[in-house]
């Protein structure tokens, strides 16, 4: 369309075309103004404008990635009660402080110094520097510590049931002791202590520690701990006792007791055990064993 053709348009078309051109001009002018305003510096000085435009990105980046340096201090603190200000003064990072707060909010308690070493991101060097200053309050210890531990009770030894044994080289007098002393001999308990006492009464007293071998299964190693004083041995008067009294002695059986009473009836009182040596029931060994226990 040639410019000359505009003169041949009707009035209505020319009016529309002028409106469109006006709108286009206004729009182009606005676009130019907006671009100009955005490019204008905020400072009146061109040099400051250029410096600001150059250093501003660096400053924002530095501020984003770097935290202002803090002076690290050392003082006593309780990780269960220390606030964020105190923790930051100690040199901990803000995210570490947040972790401490989260741990405490969840019911976590630092009961000993070593528990603080579990803090995420805490290095060995940092922990060793902080360890001397960590002070855990007794209020955060388990309540069970309030209950006194059961004191160790020292029970006195029952010397009657479990007597202290005598040492090597020590001795117990066989005829002057009772069961409580017998049990002090190594290898002798309540059972053999009773057997020793019973056999001693039947004999009338011991004349030798070897007589303990006459107790069934007696531990022979225990004989060395006994000494014997035979001066108080009870003796039987073979000329006066009845057959039943004589046979109660361990060394006199029924036939021997009858032989003694028969001898007294036929020959009169005995003057010595040698009077019985010709009788078949009295061997030389039997007479020798019986000698300490008879009198005439």
C-alpha positions as CSV (number, residue, x, y, z in Angstrom):
1,X,0.0,0.0,0.0
2,X,1.4,3.4,-1.1
3,X,1.2,6.5,1.1
4,X,-0.8,8.2,-1.6
5,X,-3.4,5.5,-1.2
6,X,-4.2,6.9,2.2
7,X,-6.0,9.8,0.6
8,X,-8.4,7.4,-1.1
9,X,-9.5,5.7,2.1
10,X,-12.8,6.5,3.5
11,X,-13.1,8.6,6.7
12,X,-13.8,5.6,9.0
13,X,-10.8,3.6,7.8
14,X,-8.5,6.6,8.2
15,X,-9.7,7.1,11.7
16,X,-8.9,3.5,12.7
17,X,-5.5,3.7,11.1
18,X,-4.6,6.8,13.0
19,X,-5.7,5.2,16.3
20,X,-3.5,2.2,15.6
21,X,-0.5,4.4,14.8
22,X,-1.0,6.4,18.0
23,X,-1.1,3.2,20.1
24,X,2.1,1.9,18.4
25,X,3.9,5.2,19.1
26,X,2.8,5.3,22.7
27,X,3.9,1.7,23.2
28,X,7.3,2.3,21.7
29,X,7.8,5.3,23.9
30,X,6.9,3.4,27.1
31,X,9.3,0.7,26.2
32,X,12.1,3.2,25.7
33,X,11.4,4.9,29.0
34,X,11.4,1.6,31.0
35,X,14.7,0.5,29.5
36,X,16.2,3.9,30.4
37,X,15.0,3.7,34.1
38,X,16.4,0.2,34.6
39,X,19.8,1.3,33.3
40,X,20.0,4.4,35.5
41,X,22.5,4.1,38.5
42,X,21.3,4.3,42.0
43,X,24.2,6.5,43.0
44,X,24.7,10.0,41.7
45,X,28.4,9.3,41.1
46,X,29.3,7.3,38.0
47,X,32.4,5.9,39.7
48,X,30.5,4.7,42.7
49,X,27.9,3.2,40.4
50,X,30.6,1.1,38.6
51,X,32.2,0.1,41.9
52,X,28.9,-1.0,43.4
53,X,28.0,-3.0,40.3
54,X,31.3,-4.8,40.3
55,X,31.6,-5.5,44.0
56,X,28.0,-6.1,44.9
57,X,27.9,-9.8,43.6
58,X,31.1,-10.6,45.5
59,X,29.8,-9.1,48.7
60,X,26.5,-11.1,48.5
61,X,28.4,-14.3,47.7
62,X,30.8,-13.7,50.6
63,X,28.0,-13.0,53.0
64,X,26.2,-16.1,52.0
65,X,29.0,-18.6,52.3
66,X,31.1,-17.1,55.1
67,X,30.0,-16.4,58.7
68,X,31.5,-13.6,60.7
69,X,34.5,-14.8,62.8
70,X,33.8,-15.3,66.5
71,X,36.2,-15.2,69.4
72,X,36.3,-18.7,71.0
73,X,36.1,-18.7,74.8
74,X,36.6,-21.4,77.4
75,X,34.5,-21.7,80.5
76,X,32.7,-24.4,82.5
77,X,29.4,-25.4,81.0
78,X,26.7,-28.1,81.3
79,X,25.6,-29.4,77.9
80,X,22.2,-30.1,79.5
81,X,21.5,-26.5,80.4
82,X,23.8,-24.3,78.3
83,X,22.0,-21.9,76.0
84,X,22.8,-21.1,72.4
85,X,24.8,-18.0,73.3
86,X,27.1,-20.0,75.6
87,X,27.5,-22.8,73.1
88,X,28.4,-20.4,70.3
89,X,31.0,-18.7,72.5
90,X,32.6,-22.1,73.0
91,X,33.3,-22.3,69.3
92,X,30.5,-24.6,68.2
93,X,28.8,-24.1,64.9
94,X,25.2,-22.9,64.7
95,X,24.0,-26.2,63.2
96,X,25.8,-28.1,66.0
97,X,23.9,-25.9,68.5
98,X,20.7,-26.8,66.8
99,X,21.5,-30.5,67.0
100,X,22.1,-30.1,70.8
101,X,18.7,-28.4,71.2
102,X,17.0,-31.1,69.2
103,X,18.6,-33.8,71.2
104,X,17.5,-32.2,74.5
105,X,14.0,-31.5,73.2
106,X,13.7,-35.2,72.4
107,X,14.5,-36.1,76.0
108,X,18.2,-36.8,75.5
109,X,20.4,-36.3,78.5
110,X,24.2,-36.0,78.7
111,X,24.9,-38.1,81.8
112,X,28.7,-38.2,81.4
113,X,31.4,-36.2,79.5
114,X,31.8,-39.0,76.9
115,X,28.1,-38.5,75.9
116,X,29.0,-35.0,74.5
117,X,31.6,-36.6,72.3
118,X,28.8,-38.1,70.2
119,X,27.8,-34.6,69.0
120,X,27.7,-34.8,65.2
121,X,30.6,-33.0,63.6
122,X,32.6,-32.6,66.8
123,X,36.3,-33.4,66.1
124,X,38.6,-35.1,68.5
125,X,40.6,-31.9,68.9
126,X,37.5,-29.9,69.8
127,X,36.3,-32.5,72.3
128,X,39.7,-32.7,74.1
129,X,39.7,-28.9,74.3
130,X,36.2,-28.8,75.8
131,X,36.4,-31.9,78.0
132,X,38.0,-30.2,81.0
133,X,35.2,-27.6,81.0
134,X,32.2,-30.0,80.8
135,X,30.5,-30.2,84.2
136,X,27.4,-32.5,84.3
137,X,25.1,-31.5,87.1
138,X,24.1,-34.3,89.6
139,X,20.5,-33.4,88.8
140,X,20.9,-35.2,85.5
141,X,22.2,-38.4,86.9
142,X,19.8,-41.5,87.0
143,X,17.5,-41.4,89.9
144,X,18.6,-44.9,90.8
145,X,21.8,-43.4,92.1
146,X,19.8,-42.0,95.0
147,X,19.1,-45.5,96.2
148,X,22.1,-46.6,98.3
149,X,23.8,-49.7,96.9
150,X,23.4,-52.7,99.1
151,X,26.4,-52.6,101.3
152,X,28.7,-55.6,101.2
153,X,27.8,-57.6,104.3
154,X,30.8,-59.3,105.8
155,X,29.4,-62.4,107.4
156,X,31.2,-63.9,110.3
157,X,32.3,-67.4,109.7
158,X,30.3,-70.1,111.4
159,X,33.2,-71.7,113.3
160,X,30.9,-74.4,114.6
161,X,29.8,-75.6,111.2
162,X,32.8,-74.4,109.2
163,X,35.7,-74.1,111.5
164,X,39.0,-72.7,110.5
165,X,41.5,-75.6,109.8
166,X,44.7,-75.8,111.7
167,X,48.0,-75.3,109.8
168,X,50.7,-77.9,109.0
169,X,52.6,-78.6,112.2
170,X,49.8,-77.8,114.6
171,X,48.1,-80.5,116.7
172,X,44.9,-81.3,118.4
173,X,45.0,-83.3,121.7
174,X,42.9,-86.3,120.9
175,X,41.7,-87.1,124.5
176,X,41.2,-83.5,125.6
177,X,39.2,-82.2,122.7
178,X,35.6,-82.3,121.5
179,X,33.9,-82.5,118.1
180,X,34.3,-78.7,117.5
181,X,38.1,-79.0,117.8
182,X,38.2,-82.3,115.8
183,X,36.6,-80.4,112.9
184,X,39.6,-78.0,112.8
185,X,41.7,-80.9,111.5
186,X,42.1,-80.9,107.7
187,X,40.1,-83.8,106.3
188,X,37.9,-84.1,109.4
189,X,34.3,-82.9,109.1
190,X,31.2,-83.3,111.3
191,X,30.9,-87.0,110.5
192,X,34.4,-88.1,111.5
193,X,34.4,-85.7,114.4
194,X,31.4,-87.6,115.8
195,X,33.0,-91.0,115.1
196,X,36.2,-90.0,116.9
197,X,34.3,-88.8,120.0
198,X,32.1,-92.0,120.0
199,X,35.1,-94.4,119.6
200,X,37.1,-92.5,122.2
201,X,34.3,-93.0,124.7
202,X,34.0,-96.7,124.0
203,X,37.8,-97.2,124.4
204,X,38.1,-95.1,127.5
205,X,40.5,-92.8,125.7
206,X,43.1,-93.1,123.0
207,X,46.6,-94.3,123.6
208,X,47.8,-93.7,120.0
209,X,46.7,-91.7,117.0
210,X,47.0,-95.0,115.0
211,X,43.8,-96.2,116.7
212,X,42.0,-93.7,114.4
213,X,42.6,-96.3,111.6
214,X,40.1,-98.5,113.4
215,X,37.4,-96.0,112.4
216,X,36.0,-97.1,109.0
217,X,37.4,-95.1,106.1
218,X,39.1,-92.6,108.3
219,X,41.5,-90.3,106.3
220,X,44.9,-91.5,107.3
221,X,46.5,-88.1,106.3
222,X,44.6,-86.5,109.2
223,X,46.4,-88.5,111.9
224,X,49.5,-86.3,111.8
225,X,47.5,-83.4,113.2
226,X,46.6,-85.3,116.5
227,X,48.7,-85.7,119.6
228,X,47.9,-88.2,122.4
229,X,48.3,-88.0,126.2
230,X,47.3,-91.4,127.5
231,X,47.7,-90.6,131.2
232,X,43.9,-90.3,131.7
233,X,42.8,-93.4,129.9
234,X,40.0,-95.2,131.7
235,X,40.9,-98.8,132.7
236,X,38.6,-101.8,133.2
237,X,39.0,-104.0,136.3
238,X,38.8,-107.4,134.7
239,X,38.4,-109.1,138.1
240,X,35.2,-107.3,139.0
241,X,33.2,-106.5,135.8
242,X,30.5,-108.8,134.5
243,X,30.6,-110.5,131.1
244,X,28.2,-107.8,129.7
245,X,30.4,-105.0,131.0
246,X,33.5,-106.5,129.6
247,X,32.2,-107.1,126.1
248,X,31.2,-103.5,125.7
249,X,34.9,-102.6,125.2
250,X,35.9,-102.6,121.5
251,X,38.9,-104.8,122.2
252,X,36.9,-107.5,124.1
253,X,34.4,-109.6,122.2
254,X,31.9,-112.0,123.7
255,X,34.2,-115.0,123.7
256,X,37.0,-113.2,125.3
257,X,34.7,-111.8,128.0
258,X,33.4,-115.3,128.7
259,X,37.0,-116.6,128.9
260,X,37.9,-114.0,131.5
261,X,34.8,-114.8,133.7
262,X,35.4,-118.5,133.3
263,X,39.1,-118.1,134.3
264,X,38.0,-116.1,137.4
265,X,35.5,-118.7,138.3
266,X,38.0,-121.6,137.9
267,X,41.3,-120.1,138.9
268,X,40.4,-117.0,140.9
269,X,41.4,-113.3,140.2
270,X,43.7,-112.5,137.3
271,X,47.1,-111.0,138.2
272,X,48.2,-110.2,134.7
273,X,47.0,-110.6,131.1
274,X,49.7,-113.1,130.7
275,X,47.4,-115.4,132.7
276,X,45.3,-115.5,129.6
277,X,48.0,-116.1,127.0
278,X,47.3,-119.8,127.0
279,X,43.7,-119.3,126.1
280,X,42.9,-119.7,122.4
281,X,40.8,-116.4,122.3
282,X,43.8,-114.3,123.4
283,X,46.6,-113.9,120.9
284,X,49.7,-112.0,121.7
285,X,48.5,-109.1,119.6
286,X,45.1,-109.0,121.4
287,X,46.8,-109.0,124.8
288,X,49.2,-106.2,123.8
289,X,46.3,-104.1,122.4
290,X,44.2,-104.6,125.6
291,X,47.0,-104.0,128.2
292,X,46.6,-100.1,128.5
293,X,42.8,-100.6,129.2
294,X,42.8,-103.2,132.1
295,X,43.7,-103.2,135.7
296,X,43.5,-105.9,138.4
